[in-house]
Amino acid sequence: MRHPLKDSVLASLSHSDYYGLGVIVIRIPEQQEVSLLDGKMFIREGDDTAEVTEVSRMLEIGKRFTAG
């Protein structure tokens, strides 16, 4: 994980009480560029995290960061 992403995630960790249980809340702030984990790209699909393996899908995701 790249340092800008790691730093922003660590800075936005919080703890909440949920019916007497401790819950760690991890917020992922908006990023300016695509981040990879071990050279792989992942996206959220509903409640799941899925690896992106198709080059065309990777290019499509990359456009989200260059359009602004």
N, C-alpha and C positions, 0 to 999 in steps of 0.2 A: 504494500500500500504506500502510495506517495506521501511524503511528509505533509504537504498542505492539507490533504484530506485527513490524514491521521490526526494532525493537530486540531483541526476543526471538529472532528468527531469526539476526541477526548475532551475538548473544551465544552461540548454540549451534552455530556453525560449527566443524568440526574437520577434521583432515587425517589420513588413514590410508594406510599402505603396503599395496598389494595386488599381490603378485607383482612387486615392483620398480617398480610404477607409483604415482604419487601420486594419491590419490582425495580429493576434497573431500566431506565428509559434511554434508548440510544437514538438521538436525532441526527440525521444526515443533512447537513446544510447544503443549500444549492451550490453547485460547483461550476467553475468556469471552463473545465476541460474534462475529458473522459479519464477515468482512473481504472487501472488494471490491477488485478491481484494475481501475482505469480505469472504475469504475462497473459492472463485470461480476462475476458470481458464478461460481466454478469449484469443481468437486469432483474427487476422485480416483476413478477407476473402474479398479481393477486397477493396471496399470502406466501408465495414461494419465491426463491431466488434461483434463477436459471442461467446456466452458462450459455453465452452466445457463441455459436460455432460457425454460422453462415456468414461469409464475407459480406454479402449484400446487406444483411441485417446490421453488421458492424458499421458499415458505411452510413446506413440510415440513422443509426444512433449517433454517430459522429457529427452528422449535420445539425443535430440539436444544439451543439456547442459552438458551431461556427456561424450560425444564422444571425446571432445577436450582435 
